[in-house]
Amino acid sequence: MKQIFTKNLAIAIASSALILASCHGNKSDKQTASTADSTNIKEISQNVKGVVYPLPTPFEMTRMLNNIGATYVRGILNPVDKSEKYFTEKAKALNLGIYGADLAYAATYEQKQDVKLYSQSLKKLADDLGVNIDYSKLLSDEYKEKLNNKDTLSNVITSTFYDTYKVLDQKSNPNLAIMMASGMWIELMYIATHISENTYHYPGIVKIITDQKASYSKLMDLLKEHNSNADIKDLESKLLILKPVFDKIDSGLHEKDYNLILSTIQSVRKTLVS
């Protein structure tokens, strides 16, 4: 079984220090830039979340994984070459969300090549859906420089997610926006529950899943509101099996219930990426 945790917090702190030390500029400049980036992210979340994009930004979960010392596992992500195989609007919207989660995961772990590849797949699906968002900024030389600063990178990616959702929701097809949000949530849950062969035995992972009670409730409310669409109704029905688990999750997450979450997410996700 793959070891997914660092031995202690000191190692994680030391690694973070090395990452910061590798950035250009003096200490004062880096602190100023980091503060500005964090402020921008908070402003985006305060002004847009719940109004345009109804669920937490994917970076909230990927950072949780990073913070507990979980390692990066490329093999669990949806292969980028599959973007050529999605032909329906439904499949494209769902996998726009799935690739968005994969991109956030890669960016959190500073996997520069994967960031580039998933950015390209996102741009293709967005273009196919007629989303008039400048995804080319994710592939520009300026963007490559942002790869050296995780806060700035997450700011750019988060803004792009929000803009894409807004276009789909307000100008194109709201049902596609819901599918994008659903795909992103499902992929994040899949990543969290599949980074090791038996994630239930790692308390940090269990807590992350437990903390998704609120996001699950928001997602189900969203699906219910739009379930006159047959595809959304199908997603709602498949995820509804998890409601009893999340309803009692405050009292603890037993292994049986955790495995139900894992198997349900795995099953639903399989139908979306195939």
Secondary structure, 3 states (H helix, E strand, C coil): CCCCCCCCHHHHHHHHHHHHHCCCCCHHHHHHHHHHHHHHHHHHHHHHECCCECCCCHHHHHHHHHHCCCCCCHHHCCCHHHHHHCCCHHHHHHHHHHHHHHHHHHHHCCCHHHHHHHHHHHHHHHHHCCCCCCHHHHCCHHHHHHCCCHHHHHHHHHHHHHHHHHHHHHHHCHHHHHHHHHHHHHHHHHHHHCCCCCHHHCHHHHHHHHCCHHHHHHHHHHHHHCCCCHHHHHHHHHHHHHHHHHHCHHHCCCHHHHHHHHHHHHHHHHHHHC
